[in-house]
Amino acid sequence: MNDMNLPLLVEQFQSEEKCRAYLEGLRWPFGVSCPRCGSRRVSRIASRGQFDCDSCRYQFSVTAGTIFHDSHLPLWKWLLATYMMAEAKKSVSANQLKRTLAVSYKTAWYLCHRIRAAMKDARPQALRGVIEVDETYVGGKAKNAHGGRIPEKAVIIGAVQRGGPIRLKMIPADKKKYLRKFIADVADPKAEIYTDEKPAYKDMALHGIDHKAVNHSENEYVRADVHTNTVEGVWSLFKRSIVGSYHQLSVKHMPAYLDEVSFRFNNRENPHMFRDTLLRLLDAKAMPFKSLVAGEASG
């Protein structure tokens, strides 16, 4: 059972003070410490929701140095947005957050991307056991193709450990060197790799990789326990998210959306997902708006 639901969220976080107290407990479970010098000799400035370090005189709040930094958005809106993005099976768009939180589109878009940045797994572990690998293609319109090339077409490759986590990445092209490098990066060398019949995967056994494939072109989708149904299910969910929530995604920001999809999948059985997402937000560094907007914002 999840540790958070919408009625409980409304009940527990009705004020900035309650939000701050909850975040303080998450960030400093053993007592408040100065983020600059580490001292626990601090005084509370209750009127400003801040602390004053008695050792180095640095004044700070629970959001100092985190991805919340410099945000003028009320904390309850941050917490509600975090809950919505963590719990939504098919994702939440900036437009939906704009309506729910009564903020501008720019604010909602920036908020979404800061939460996605915190969802990124900075230290992913190697996948083990049986691993399904597959690729898919996102974006572009066939009718807009020039010379046979579909514009703004992103190639996404995924690897999922049976009963475990997934790794997703955008690669330059569906060529052998990119597919093989991805597998080498995410999989334990002793893992079993299951794929379809794509030629790029065919001689993996010659390189010491335990590899089995199903032949989709011959309508073979399952052979005993060999299949790629799990990772293909993730593609299905991701593409429904694009149609139902995002409508369109820019290639520039695709890695951030993949981090979000991976985070939700990898925490699908985590009863403390809301709390753990907030811990990520408190641990993540500030993200200036200018670092996000090299082009037009979308999604």
N, C-alpha and C positions, 0 to 999 in steps of 0.2 A: 504493500500500500504506500502511495506517495505521501511524503511529509508535508505537501502543500496542495491546496486547491483554491479556487477563486474566492469562495466565501471566507475561508480562513485568511487569505491574503488581505481582503478588505478589512476584516476584523483586527488583524494584528498590526497593520501598517497604515493607520489612519492619520498619522502625523509625522512630521520630519523627525521629531524626537524619538519616536518608536523605531523609525527606519534607521536612524543613526545608532541607537542602542543595539539593534540587531546586527548591523554591520560591524560595530566595535567588537561584539562578542565573537564574530567570525574572524576578524583580522587579528585580534589580540586575545586569544582564549586564556592566556596566562597573565593578563594585565596589560594596560596601555604602555607602549614603549615608543620613544622618539624615533621616527624614521630616518633622522639624520645621524644621530650619535648612538642610538640604541639604549639610552638611559631610560629607566622606569621611574625616575624622579620627575613626574610631570604634574601639572596643576590643570584643572578643568576650567575653561572660560565658558560657563554655562550659557551666557547671553548670546554668544556667537557660535555655539556648537563646536568649539575648538579646544585645543590643549596648548599649554605653554611648558616647554621643557625647562626644568629648573637647572639643568646642567649646561646646555648650550644656548638657551633662550630662543630656540626655534619654535615658532607657533605653527600648528598644523591641525588638520581635521582628519577624520577617519578616511576621507577620500583623497588625501594628499598623496601625490605620486602614483596614483592608480589611474585606470582608464576613465574613472569618473571625473578626473581633474579638470578644472575650469568649466564644468558644466553648470549652467544656471537652471537646469531642469529639476523640479522637485524630486526628491529621492523616491517617493511613492510611485512616480511615473517610471523611473528607472526599474524599480522592482516589478511593476506590472508588465513592462515591456520584456523584461528578462523571463518572467513566468510564461508569457505568451509565446516567445520564441523557443523556449526550452521544451514546452509541452505540446506545441502544435505539430501534429503528425505531418502536415503538408506545408509547413513553413508559414511565415507571416510577412506580408509585404510592407514596405514603408507607407504605402497609401492606407493600409488597414490600421497601422499604428497612428498615422496622422489623424484618422477619424476617432479612434478609441481614446487617444490621449489629448485630443484637441490641441495639437501643435501644428506647426508649419511642415510642409513636405520636407524641406531641407533639414529641419531638426529631427524628424522621424528617420530619414535616410541615414543621417550621421549617427543617430542612436543605434540603428540596426547594425551598422558596420562596426561600431565599437564593441557591441556585444558579440558579433561574429569573430572579431579579432581575439577576444578573450577565449572563445571556444577552440581556437587552434591548439592542437596537441604539440607542445614544444619538444617533448621527449618520447616519441612513439617507439613502442617495443616491436621487435621483429615478430612477424606472424609465424605460427607454427602449425604442425599437423597437416590437415587437408586445407588447401587454399584454392578458392575459385578465382580465376582472373578473366576479365572481359573488358571490352572497351565500348564506348558509345559516342554519339555525335550530337552536339547541341548547338542550336542557332543556325542562322542562314536560311535562305529560301531558294529552293531549286529554280524557281522562275526568275530569280535574280542572278543566276549563274552566268559567268562570262568565260567562254572558252572551256566550258566543262567544270570550272572551279566554283564551288559554292562559297560566297563571301561570309566572313565572320563565323566560320564553322569551327567550333572548339572540339578537339578530340579529348575525351575523358577516359582514363583507364582506372579500373578499380580492382582491388584484391580483398577478398573477405575470408577470414579464417572461420571454418565451420564451427558454429557455436561461440564465436568470438568477435573481435573487432574488425573494422573495415578500414582500408586506406584508399583515398581517392586523390587523383592528380590530373591536372591538365597537361598534355604533352604536345610538342610542336606538330607531330604527324603520327599516323598509325603505322610507323615503320619499325622494322625489327629492332634496330638499335635502341629506340626509345622504350619499346615494350619490354625488352630484355633488361635494360637498366633499371626500370621501375621494379620488376620482379626481384632483381638482385638487391635493390635498396630496401624493400619491405619484407622479404621472406627469409626465413631461416634456411640455410643451405640444405638441411635435411628434410624440408617440407615436401609434401606431395602437391604438385601443381595441376589443377584441372582447368582446361580451356576448351574453346571450340576448335574447329579444324583450320583456323587461319594459318596460312603458310609460315608466317613469322614465328610461330610457336613449334614448328614441326621437328626440328633437329635438337630440341632441348635435351633429350636423353643422351645425345652424343657429348654433351658438356657436363654430364654427371648429375643432371636434374631429373628427379622422379616425376615424370610428366605423363598424363593421360588426357585424351581429348574425346569429345563427342562430335559427330559430324552433322551439324545442323542442315547443311545443304542436302543431305540424304534423309532428312526428317528424323534424325536420331537426336533426341534431346536428353535421354537418360539411359545409361547402361550400367546396371547394378547401382553402385553409389557414385558413379561418375556423372556429374552434371554441373551446370553453371547457373542453376535456378535461383540461388540465393542472391548472387550479385546482380542478376537480371531483375530480380524483384526490387532492388535498390534503384536501378535505372528507371523502372516503372514509376516508383514513388517520386523520384526526383523530377521526372518529366511532367507528372501531374502537378507538382508544385509550380513548375514554370508556367503551365497553362492556367492553373487556378489561382496562384498567388502573385508570382513575379511578372508573368506575361512575356517579359523579355529580360535577358541578362546580358550585360556587356562582358566581352571576353576579358577585359582588364580586371574586373572584379570577380571572375569565375572562381579563382582559388578560395576566396572568402566564403562563397556559397557552398563550396565543397567541404570546407572546414565545418560549416554549420550542419550539413547533412551527416557528415561523419560523426560529429559530436552527439547528435541525437541518436544515431544508430548504435554507437558504442555505449551509450548510457540508457538504452531502451529498457533495461531491467533494474536501473538504479532508482531506489525509492527516495533518494535524497538529491534528485537531479536539480531542483531549484536551488537548494543550499550550495551544492557543488558548483553550479554555474556562477553564483555570486562570489564564491571563493576565487574562481578564475578571474572575475572582473576586478577583485581587490588585488590580485597578484599581477595583473596585466599593466603595462606601462601606458602612459598617456598617448593618445593618437590625435595629432593636430589635424584639423579639417583639411588644410592645404595638402597634406600628404595623400589624401584620398581623391582629390579632384583634379586630376591631370586632364580629364575629359568630362563629358556630360554625365551627370549622375543618372543612374537608372536602377530599377528593382526596388 
